[in-house]
Amino acid sequence: MAITKKKGGHASLQGKKPLNTAKVKRTVSNNPGHIKNKLKRSEIYGKYLLEKKARKRQTRIQRDKEAEALGEDAPKKQTPRTLDNTRESEVTTVQPDDEEILADEAEDEFAPYFSDEIRPKILLTTRPMPSGELFHFIADLMRFIPQLYYYPRKTYSVKEICQFGANRKFTHLIVLSEKSKVCNGMLISHIRPSTAANGLGGPTAFFKVSNVIPSTDVPNNGSATSHVPELNLHGFTTRLGHRAGRFLGSLFPHNAQFQGRQVATFHNQRDFIFVRHHRYVFKEGNQVNKETGKKKTKAKLQELGPRFTMKMRWLQEGTFDTQFGEYEWMHKRKEMDTTRRKFHL
């Protein structure tokens, strides 16, 4: 006896996929880890990110409309919590009007440079047998820092180079190291004898270098001129930070030639020192000043390069001496970095 199929009935009984007639927009999960297919998983997560961005945009538009309707009674904008504004308070934080700190800095090793009594003269060398790629970074540094002279390393030790530089009236020594043909370290030593260091040189600091971008790779970069740049030291708030900032500031002459409109910036944020080289340009804007009736002047920046990041690893008294030198400060990650909100500079 032949079995006849019943016409009609539920779609699932006919081997068909039932249609979803409910027009409800489902929210995409932010954790599609249960999806085994990699392409589908990445597609779902991409949709989640788009939805999240759209929700944030709608919330911002709604908040702006409410603030515009309330006028002066509108609540203040909430300040987002960041690692910078929630950092742990440091005992050695320096206040701008601290007379004791100002007196110490007026007599330290770098005071003659900041008062323009002495102009820095810097000897630059590298590790033994440097790669050809490192010389592009050296050329950028020579355009960035005035009075910078390159000498080949050959087979001399750092101690011998310090003595060589001091005999020829150099004030600083910079030694570059590299890994995989990219600069990854910078040793800076103050080799000029000073009364603050008991007639000896020093201090000496070692910085890890990362994110090196040469001038040619900076977007819309300009060409640096031979003018002495202005110096911008920003974000050095502790005693150690002041010392590190003044050390870096002593590499530049303090007789800035303002007609060049060039600025050398050392910006400290979360103990990372971001190094930038800019030229500022004044242009006439579109907005009109109501009082004078003239168009407002706008300032724009053009980056010249190079661009790199530094992080101080240790600071040593005197010139370079790893065997008998005394360390003022050394970064010990396991002991010092107990929390993400602890910063030293």
Disulfide bonds with the S-S distance in Angstrom:
none
